[in-house]
Amino acid sequence: MHFFKDRGFAHPLPSEVTPPAVYAQRRALLRQWAAGGVGTALAGWAGRDALAQGSRPGKLAPLPGARSAVAGATTMEKPTAYADVTTYNNFYEFGTDKADPAKNAGSLKTRPWTVVVEGEVRKPGTYDIESLLKLAPMEERIYRLRCVEGWSMVVPWVGYSVSELIKRVEPTGNARFVQFVTLADRAQMPGLRSSVLQWPYVEGLRMDEAMHPLSLLSFGLYGEVLPNQNGAPVRLVVPWKYGFKSGKSIVKIRFVDKQPKTSWEEAAPSEYGFYSNVNPGVDHPRWSQATERRIGEDGLFAKKRPTLMFNGYEAQVGQLYAGMDLKKLF
């Protein structure tokens, strides 16, 4: 296995890593075969597929959403299994390993929770999470999620368009960008002891990106409230951008006139640009972005998928970037 150095950490190449959940499932299947329980094993895989087709897992409080009418909001691809979506995560506030958030995020307290809205708006204010939950009708949107390391998922999110909140706070004519600031609490988040990033984690969108109906404030997945490790109680989901663009556990939304500096831009500006659009033609300095590995598909044998421009949402969002050099403005 090959390793590369990244800000003091030694990492295997992403393409060589089998997800822990997939590895554990494969080992369990082999044990069952060895014991002669092939029928039981196949029944288990059939149940996993049934779960991946949208049935509520029943682990957390229910949060149903109506099927979205937004164009492109529901892919016909089979959703990734709940077990994989909730155990293979990037959430560095709880650790840099993909399994760390699921192990460590139990310390996160999501009640009480408030989100401050400030800056270039006519109606600034502080929203408690219950008010945000009631601000607009909940929708289920089955989005592809593509991460910069080369893996992807299909996730049934529950929430509503960011534009629903934006319209209510009435941005001024000076509001050109929206900045999202996430929780940074050392008492709850052991990963903050790491210097891999400057805290709090900050992301941003251009105003027209934030207003696009596909940009989602998510409060749940699989018909239930968000698990802590997936960004509870509220996160951003921008499906045509790499996953790190979608900040988790948001505590502040700020409307500004100048392009905000994002956390990964600060940490590694040559690797992570402000736009962060999924573009198979722009390689990461340390690996290709031309293909991806879908979590939950047999990692040892499944062929990689070709990465789609804008993660497959080009018809919906391509016009936002007309005339831009997407290799320079990455």
JOKA-V67260 format. One record per pair of residues at least 12 apart in sequence whose C-alpha atoms are under 6 Angstrom apart, sorted by sequence separation. I is the first residue (numbers start at 1). J is the second residue. D is the distance in Angstrom with one decimal. If there is no record, write none. Layout:
{{I;J;D} {I;J;D}}
//
This chain:
{{29;41;5.9} {87;99;5.8} {115;127;5.2} {143;155;5.5} {235;247;5.8} {292;304;5.4} {114;127;5.4} {142;155;5.4} {235;248;4.4} {291;304;6.0} {292;305;5.2} {114;128;4.2} {142;156;4.1} {219;233;5.8} {235;249;5.5} {291;305;5.4} {87;102;5.5} {113;128;5.8} {114;129;5.8} {141;156;5.5} {219;234;4.8} {234;249;5.4} {235;250;5.8} {291;306;4.3} {292;307;5.9} {113;129;5.6} {141;157;5.3} {184;200;5.0} {218;234;5.6} {233;249;6.0} {291;307;4.7} {140;157;5.6} {218;235;5.3} {231;248;4.2} {232;249;5.4} {290;307;5.3} {140;158;4.5} {217;235;5.8} {231;249;4.8} {139;158;5.5} {182;201;5.5} {217;236;4.9} {139;159;5.4} {216;236;5.8} {138;159;5.0} {139;160;5.9} {181;202;4.7} {216;237;5.0} {138;160;5.6} {180;202;5.7} {180;203;5.2} {215;238;4.9} {179;203;5.8} {180;204;5.8} {179;204;4.3} {178;204;5.5} {52;79;5.2} {178;205;5.3} {280;307;5.7} {52;80;5.6} {177;205;5.7} {52;81;4.5} {177;206;4.4} {177;207;4.8} {279;309;5.1} {176;207;5.2} {278;310;4.7} {277;310;6.0} {278;311;5.5} {242;276;5.9} {241;276;5.5} {241;277;4.2} {242;278;5.7} {241;278;5.1} {123;169;4.6} {121;169;6.0} {122;170;5.4} {163;211;4.7} {121;170;5.5} {121;171;4.0} {120;171;5.8} {121;172;5.2} {120;172;5.5} {161;213;5.4} {162;215;5.8} {161;215;5.6} {162;216;5.2} {276;330;5.6} {120;175;5.4} {161;216;4.4} {162;217;5.4} {275;330;5.5} {160;216;5.6} {161;217;5.9} {160;217;5.6} {273;330;5.1} {159;217;5.6} {159;218;4.3} {203;262;4.8} {158;218;5.6} {159;219;5.4} {202;262;5.2} {158;219;5.9} {202;263;5.2} {158;220;4.7} {201;263;5.7} {157;220;5.8} {158;221;5.3} {157;221;4.3} {156;221;5.4} {156;222;5.4} {183;249;5.9} {74;141;5.2} {75;142;5.7} {182;249;5.4} {73;141;5.4} {74;142;4.5} {182;250;4.2} {183;251;5.8} {181;250;5.8} {182;251;5.3} {240;310;4.6} {68;139;5.3} {181;252;5.0} {240;311;5.1} {67;139;5.7} {68;140;6.0} {180;252;6.0} {65;138;4.6} {66;139;4.6} {67;140;5.2} {80;153;5.8} {180;253;4.8} {240;313;5.9} {65;139;4.0} {66;140;5.7} {80;154;5.1} {179;253;5.7} {65;140;4.8} {79;154;4.6} {179;254;5.0} {79;155;5.6} {178;254;5.8} {178;255;4.7} {177;255;5.9} {177;256;5.4} {108;188;5.4} {175;255;5.5} {107;188;5.3} {175;256;5.1} {176;257;4.9} {175;257;5.0} {174;257;5.3} {65;158;5.9} {148;242;5.8} {94;189;5.4} {147;242;5.1} {93;189;5.4} {94;190;5.5} {95;191;4.7} {146;242;5.5} {147;243;4.8} {94;191;4.4} {146;243;5.9} {93;191;4.2} {92;191;5.8} {93;192;5.4} {105;228;5.7} {110;233;5.8} {105;229;5.5} {102;229;5.4} {101;229;5.0} {14;149;5.7} {117;252;6.0} {119;254;5.4} {120;255;5.1} {115;251;4.4} {116;252;4.6} {117;253;4.9} {118;254;5.0} {119;255;4.8} {120;256;5.9} {115;252;5.1} {117;254;5.8} {151;292;5.3} {153;294;5.7} {150;292;4.8} {151;293;4.6} {152;294;4.7} {153;295;5.8} {151;294;5.7} {64;223;4.6} {63;223;5.0} {62;223;5.9} {63;224;4.3} {62;224;4.2} {63;225;5.5} {61;224;5.5} {60;224;5.9} {61;225;5.8} {56;222;5.6} {56;223;5.7}}
//
